[in-house]
Amino acid sequence: METKICEAIRERLLIEFMYDAQIRIVEPYILGVHKDTGSMVLLAYQVGGHIENENAPLWKLYKVEKMGKMKHTENTFSTLRKGYKADDKRFARILCFAY
């Protein structure tokens, strides 16, 4: 799955996946190892699917082990979202990131 996520990040493809039994559609930005938990996580901006709280920030960290049925969509994003930092300090190691 990490290879498919990195491909989506490089090509700026939106991805769709199941998370907590709900569909999520996101712009993927960083895939790496979280510095506190050691888990592989994806930093993404959610643009569709199930949103728990309409007022919540749409920047989220998703545990890769909890992501199911992940697929690329045909949709792309051309600009980086406001608030994105390629050197996000929550990551101990970054596998791939948007630039």
Sequence and secondary structure as in RCSB ss.txt:
>XXXX:A:sequence
METKICEAIRERLLIEFMYDAQIRIVEPYILGVHKDTGSMVLLAYQVGGHIENENAPLWKLYKVEKMGKMKHTEN
TFSTLRKGYKADDKRFARILCFAY
>XXXX:A:secstr
 HHHHHHHHHHTEEEEEEETTEEEEEEEEEEEEETTT  EEEEEEEEEE  S TTS SEEEEEGGG EEEEEEEE
E  S  TT  TT TTEEEEEEE  
